[in-house]
Amino acid sequence: MNLRLAALIPLVPLTAVLVSGGGAAPAAAPAGQDTTRLFAPAWEYPRGSIAPVRSTAGMVATTDRVASEVGAEILRRGGNAVDAAVATHFALAVVNPEAGNIGGGGFMVVRMADGTTAALDFREMAPGRATRDMFLDAAGNVTERSVEGHLAAGVPGSVAGMWEAHRRFGRLPWAELVLPAVHLAEGVVVHQRLAESFYRNRKALVKNAETMRIFTRRGEPLRVGDRLVQADLAATLQRIASSGKDGFYAGRTAELVEAEMRRGGGLITQRDMAAYKAVWRDPVRVRYRGHEVISMPPPSSGGPTMGAMLKILEGYDLPRMRYLGPEHVHLFAEASRRAYADRNAYLADPDFVPQPTARMVSDAHAAARRATIRRDRATPSAQVAPGLGAPPTEGTETTHYSIMDARGNAVAVTTTINSLYGNLVTVAGAGFLLNNEMDDFTSKPGVPNQFGLVQGAANAIAPGKRMLSAMTPTIVLDPSGRVKLVTGTPGGSTIITSIVQQVSNVVDFGMDVATATSAPRLHHQHLPDSLRFERRGLDPATVSRLRAMGHAMAERQGFQGDVQSILVTNGAMTAVADPRRGGAAVGVAEVATGVVQ
């Protein structure tokens, strides 16, 4: 693939990228088929409806085919998985503006072929002038300023994160990894997935003049075949390609960010930009049925909460249960409500609040939580208190990509600007959207944020603090210590439960990557006390039985998440993009001669 021409290549329709599901599953299982693994008859993505991509030379799975092709090309040129991650990230900032970003932040989990593991925190940070009650009105009520507009933006971390990952693990020259995104920003043909995003969000895209100028034609959303030109973004990316991290956090770009903040009443200054640093942290590591699950620590709640759920579920013989039958769903919900109760009470930025991560994922804590679960009855969330002592006192939009190279280096990255198109503000002259991550702080204890999460004082706003996240980039090693699964998803508060299911689908139920990804998803987050399930994902008899057990059931319309996974089986990588969004997994047929480590 010629990266200089990548901006000119329109995507084929989604129906050509994916083998779509549809119709009912067979009424009866064929002879010899394991009936414990069947989905509900009316489920939209029956088993076998999605074809995975296979490769032994490298794999990139993202929400957008162009971005996946960019990453795969870097692998072909001799780059390693981290090089491909950097190039993919910047490409997503161009072709997936609803979530791909340089104006947001995220987390990266790395497992290199030599056994080195690392977790990189490039989460956004509260500006230096942020205050605890900045989103409350005179009556003490939470306002919408944490969601829309300049005040909602935290200091972006994405560019610093990519720079730091490349500094430690990259092999190809930095500029070579950023330039594909520069060319894409100079002009890309709008394809179906992007056009659908513009149309769904057409009312939001006209709320800011600069955003409207770039992503619409006089207020009308761009259509398939139109050309999206982001000249200011191309110039910003060129500064990053030429000057690295300083091309974003200093000089012209930082000046433009501060000017935008002054224009709209935001808080980020050039001093805030210059002070930002990505941070290496120790990954959360959890043993689950002989496998090792590696994920992000705080300020991501993903690793600890997922780990707590898995450790509770490890005490039950899930593989012998009917998949998504009443017993399986009940235990999943009970584990989830307890793990989220702990998450919402304790977890926060570890540089500000001591974190009980090790206790939260311990066998002892899991046993104590499991002892409170009844097998025949749901526990009302009002009766499920945080389980690690008194909480500290005062003192969906996201995207994910998974990458592996031929040597076995693996990278999982989840990145976000929080809501779709972030705070809807595009930095004039710089061409990128800003995040609204300040909403992920606790604006007021006991009051839910936009994802319905009711969080505590540990996650209160403070200058320089990083807001709590649910992002859960994850790598699973098999009992022999080899990479088995690389996975992650967007989805706000549903990220954690989606990835717990993905891990369990593979480890407990032996699913292939396509089946595990297309399986119906569940979610419970303690409060509100509601067990959500995807539309037609559970059979009516199961729903009735769960209601009789005391669960408040809520059928969720539309998709939940956008899981991007790579599964390694017998030395071969298989991958699939989540059919709910229409991305693409791209395998590398062969790797160019050169260093791949």
N, C-alpha and C positions, 0 to 999 in steps of 0.2 A: 504494500500500500504506500503510495506517495503522499507523505504527510502534508506537503505543500498544496496538494490538490484535495486534501480531506474536506476542506470547507465547501467544496463544490459538489460533494457527493450526497444526494438526498437518500434518506433511508427508504427501504422497501416497506410496503404496508405491514402492519403488525401480523396479519394473518400469514405472511410469508416468512416471518421471523420465528413464530411460535406455532406449534400444532395446538390449536385452541381446544379447550374442553367444551362440553355442552352435551345436552341430552342426559338420560338417566343411565346409571350403572346397570349392569345385568341384574335381572331379578333374582337369579340364583347363581351361586359361585360355581365355576367349572369344577369338574372332578379334580381333587387334589389341591385346590386353591385354599389358602389359609383364610378362613372367614373372619378371624379376629382382626384382620387388617382392612376389611372393606369399609368404604366411606358410606355415608347416608345416600340412599338411592337418588335423591334429587340434587346432590352436590354438583356444583358447576364444573369442577375439574376432576373427573373420575380417573382412577388409576390407569396409567398407560396413555393418557391424553397429551402428555408433553414429552418431547424427545430431548434427552440431554445431549450436550456436546462432549466429545471425548478427545483427550490428548495426552501424550506422555512428555510433551516438550514445553508446556506452560499453558496457563489459563487465566483469563480475565473475565470477571462477571460483574456487570454494572447495570444501572437502570437505563442506559442509552448505548445503542450500538456503535455510534461514532466514537464515544469515549472508550468503549471496550476495544475497538480497533486500534486506537491510539496506544493504549497500554500494551496490546499484543505486539504492535510494531516495535515498541521499545524492547520487548523480550527478544524479538527476532534480530534486533541489532546488537544483541549481546548484553543488554542491560539486565539487572537482576530484578526481583520482585519489588524491591523498594523503589528502584528507578521507575518501574512501570507504574507504581502507585502515585508517585509524584506527577508524572505526565498525565495519568488518568484524572487526578484531582483537578489539575488546571483545565483540562478539557471539559470536565463536568461543569466547571464554573462558567463555561461559555454555552454549552449545548443543553444544560439542565438548570436554567436560572432560577427555577422555583426552589431549588435546594442545593445544587452544586454551588461552590462559593469561594471567593477570597474575602468576603465580608463577614464570615461567620467563624466557626471553629469546629472542633471535634476531637476524636481519639483514634489512636492507631495501636494495634497489637501486632508484634513482629515475632516470628519464630524462624531463626536462620537455620540453615542446614547443619551447621556445626553445633546446634543445640542451644545457642544464645536466644534468650527470650527477653522482650522489652515491651513496655507500655508507655506510649507517648501521649501526654496531656497537652493539647493545644486548644483547650476550652476557652471561650471568651471570658473577659474579666470586667468587673464593674469599674467604671471610670473613677478617677480620684475625687471627683466632686459628688459622687453618689451618696445618698443618705438612706437610712433604714426606712423611712416613711415617705419616700419620694413619690409613691404612687397612690397615696391616700388623699382624699379631699378634706375639707375643713371639718366634716362630720366624722372622719375616720373611716370612710368607706373606700374600697378599692376602685380606682378609675380604669379607663381603657388605655391610659397612656403607657402602660407596660406592654401593650400589644401592637399599637400602631403609632407611627411617628418617630421623630428623632430621639426622644428621651428613652425609648425602648431598647436602644442599641448598646451592647457591650463592646469592649475593645476587641476587634477581630484577632483570631489566633491562627487561621488556616495557613497563611504564608509562612509564618514562623515555624509552624509544625512541619510543613514540607521541607523547609530549609534545614531544620534540625535532623529530620529523618535522613535526608540526603547526606548531610555532613557526617553522620555516624555510619551509615550503611550503604550509601549510593556508590556507583561505579562509573557511570557515564557522566559527561560534563553537564552541569546544571542547566546551562542555556539550551542544550539539546532537548531537555525534558520539558521546558516551558514553551519553546517556539511553536510546537504544534498547536497549542491553545491560542497563541498570537494569530496564527493564520486562520484558525476557525473564527476568531472574533472579527477578522476582517470581512467575513461574510460566509454564512452557512445557509443552505436551503432548508426551510422549515419542513419537517417531516410530521407524520401523523401524531406521534406521541406528544411532540412539542406543541403542535397546533391545538390538540385537545386540551392541554394545560392552559394555554392562552385563553381559550374559549371559556373553560370552567371558571377562570379567575378574571374574566373581562371587567367586572365591576370594580375589583380591587386594583387592577392595573392602571386605572385612570385617576386614582386618588392623589398621585404625585406627578407633577408635570414632567419631570425628567424620565420617570419610569414609563409614563404614557408615551413619550416621544420615542423611546427606544423599542418598546415591545408592542406597540399598536400602530396602525395607520389612521391618524386623525381620530383616535378613540375606538376604532374597530380592531378586534384581535387579528393578528397575522394568521394566514391560512396556509394549508399545505401547498408547497411550491413557491411561496413568497420567500424573499431573501431577507434574513435577519443580519443586519450589519451593526456591529458594536465597536465603532471606531475608538471611542474613549477607552473602552475596556482593553482593546488591542494595545493602545499606547501604555496603559497601566501595566499590562502583562509584559510588554517589551522592557519597561523599566525594571521589572522583577527579573526578567531573563538576563538583563545586562548587569544589574547591581545586587542581585540576590535579595536577602531579607531587607537590606537598607533601601531597596527600590520600592518598598511598600511602607515601611515604618519610619522613613525619614524622607526629606526632600519634597518633591512635588506632590506625591500621593498623600503624604501626611498633611501637607498644607491644604489640599483639597478636602480631606476629611474634616479638618478643623473648621474650614470655611462653611462646609455643609452643616455642621453642628451649630455654628453661630446663626446661620440662616433659619434653622428650624427649631432652635431652643434645646438642642441636645447638649451633652456634657463632655464628649470625647475631645481631648486636646492633643496637640503634637507631643506633649510630654507623656501623656498616656500611651500613645502609639510607641514612642521610643522605649518606654519602660517594659513593654510586653515581652515575655519569654515563654517558649514552650518548655515543658518540664518532663523529664523522664521519671517514671514512678515504677515501683515493683508491681508486677501483674498480680491479680488475684488468681490463685491456683487451687483447684478443687478436685479431689478424687471422686469419680462417679463410676461405679460398677467396673473398676479396673482401668478406666480411662482417666486422663488428666485434662481438665477443662481450664483453659487459660483465658482470662478476660481482664477488663479494665477495673482498676480501683477507683475510689473517690478522687476527684469530684464527680466521677461517674458512679451512679448507683447500680449500674448494670451488672458488674461482676459480683459484688456482694449479694445482691438480691437474687440473681439467677442462682448463685451458689447455694444460698439458703434454701431456695425452692428445691433444687436438685437433691440436697442432702436430706430434706424431709421425705421426698419421694423415693429415695434410695431404700427406705425402710419398708416399702411395699413391693409386691411382686407384679409390677406393671406388665411385664411381657406376657403373663398368663391371663391378663384381663382382656375383655373385648375392647378393641380400640374405639375410643370416644363413646363407650357405653356408660351407663350411669355411675358405676363404681370408679372408672378411670376419670371421668370428668369431675366427679365429686372430690376425689382426693387431690386432683390438680387445683381446683378452686380453693380448697382448704389450705393447701401449702402456699398458694399465692397470697391469700388474704393475710396470712401470718408474716410472710416475708415482706410484703408491702407495708404492713403496720410498723415493722422495724425500720424499713427504708425511710418512711416519711417522718419518723421521729428522730432518728439519729444521724443520718448521712448528710454530709456537707463537704465543703472544701477542707481537706486535711491540714492545710496551712493555717486555718483559723479555728477548727474544732477537732479535738481528738476523736479518732474514728475506731469503732469496735469491729472492724472488718474481720479479723481473725476469729473472734468469738461468734460472729454472725454466721460464718460458714463452717463452724466446728461440728463434729459429731455430737458433742454433748448438747449444744444448743438445738440441733435438729431433733434429737431424741426428746428434749423437753417440749418443744413445739409439737412434735408428733403425738405426744401423750395427751394433748388437749383436743385431738381430733376424734370425733365420733365417726364410725364407719357408716352409720345409718341416718345421720342428721347433720344438716349444715349448722355451723356456728354463726350466729348473728355477729356482724363486724363490731357492733357496739360492745360486745363481750370479749373482743380480741384486742388486748392492750399490747403496747410494745413489750418485748420480752427480754430486754437486756438492762433492766433497771430504769431509773428515772431519766427521761430525755434531758438533753442539755437545756439550760435556761439562758436568758439573755446575759451577759457579762461584760399536622404532623406533617418548619418542614425540614426533613432530614433525608439523607441518601446514604447508601452503603455500597462499598465495592470490596470484592475478595479477589486476591491474586496469588498464584503460585508460579514459580519458574521451574525449569528442568532439573535444577539441583536440589529442589525440595524446600527452598526458602518460601515462606508464606507470610502474607500481610493481610490483615483485616482492618478496614478503615470505615468509620462512621463519621459523617460530617453534616453540619446543619446550619441553617439560619433560623431555625425554629418553625414559625408558621410558613405556609406557602408564600414565597416571595418575601419572607422576613417581615421587616417593619414597613415594607412597600416603598421605602425611600432609596432612590438611586443617587449616589454621590455625583453631583454635577461635575463634569469634566474628567471624572475617573471611571464612570461607566459601570460600577458594580453596586449591587443591592446590599443593604445593611441588614443585620440580624435584629430580631426582637427577643434576644435571650434574657433580658432583664426580667421577663415574665417567669422565668424558671426559678428565680428566687422566691422566697416566701414574702409576698407583699404585706400580708397580714396573717399571722398564725390562725389556722382553722378555716380560712377562706380558700376555696379551690382556685387553682390557676386555670388557664385555657384548656388543659387536658384533664381537668377534674381532680387533680392531685391535691390533697389536703395535707400540707407540710407544716413542719414545726419551726421553732425559733433558731435551730441550728443552721438553717439555710437562709437566715435573714440577710438583707443587703448590707454590704460594707465596702468601702473603697478598696480596690485591688483584689477583691474576693472573686472566686469563680463559682458560678451558680451550679447547683446540683443538676445532674443529667440522668437520663435513662438509657443513653447509648450503650450498646453491648457488643462491640466487635469481639469475636471469639474464635479461638483456635482450639481444636480438640485433638489430643494425641491418643493413639491406640495403646493397648497394654504393653506393646513393645517399644513405645516412645516415638513412634513415627506419626507424622501429621496425618490425621484421618479426615478432619472437617475444618473448613475455613468458612465462617458465616457471620451474618449480621443483617440488620434491617433498619429502616426508618419506622416511624409510627408513634412518636411521642411516648406516652406511658405504656403503650402496648408492646414496645420493643422487647422488654425483658421477657414477658410471657411468650412472645413469638419465638424467641431464641431458645428458651427452655424447651418448648415443643420441638423445635428443629433438632436439638441435641437428643432429646428423648426419642423422637421418631427414628433417628439413626441408631442410637445405642440400644434402646429398649426394644424397639419393634423391627429393627433390621431393614428399614426402608432404604431404597435407592434415593438419589438426590432429587429426582423429579417428583417422586411420590411424596417424600418428606416435605418438599416445598409447596406442593399443590394441596396438601392436606388442610382440612378446615381448622381454623384457629379459635382459641378461647382466650378470655381475659377476665381477671379479677384483680382489683387494685386496693382492696380493703374498703376504701370509701370512694365513691358511693358503693353501698352494699348491693352490688349487681354482678351477676355472672353473665358476661357478654359472649355471644357466639356468632360466627359469621352466618349470613342468610343461607338457609337450607343446609347448614353444616352438620346439624344434629337431627336424627330422625325424631318424629313427633313423640314416639313412645318414650324415648330417652328424656326429652324435654319435660314430659308429664311426670316422669318418675323423679326427676331432679326437683321439680316444683313441690312434689309431695314430700321431699326430704327437707324442704325449707329454703331452697335457693330461689332468689329473685332472678328470673331468667329474662334476658334482653337480647333479642335477635338484632344483630348489627347489619345494616345495609351496606352494600359496597364492599370494597377490599379492606383488609387490615394488614398493613405492612407491605414491604417490597423486599423480601428476603433474597439475598444473593449468596449462593453457597457453592463451594467446591468440595467434592467428596473424593477421597483417594481410595481406590479398591484395586488390590493386586498390582500396585505400582502405576496404575493409570488414573489420571484425573478426569472426573466427570463433573459437569456443571450445568446449571440451568438458571435462567432469570425468572423471577417470580411472574407467573401469568397474570397476576392482578394489575401489573403496571405496564408490562410490555417492553422490558429491557432486553439485553442480549448477553449471552456468554460467548466468548470467542476463544477458541483454542489455537495454539501455535503449532503449525505443522512441523516446523523445524527451527532451530535456533541458530543464528549466524555465528560463525567462528569468532571466538573472543572470550573474555572473562565473564563468567556467570557465577557469582557467589553471593 
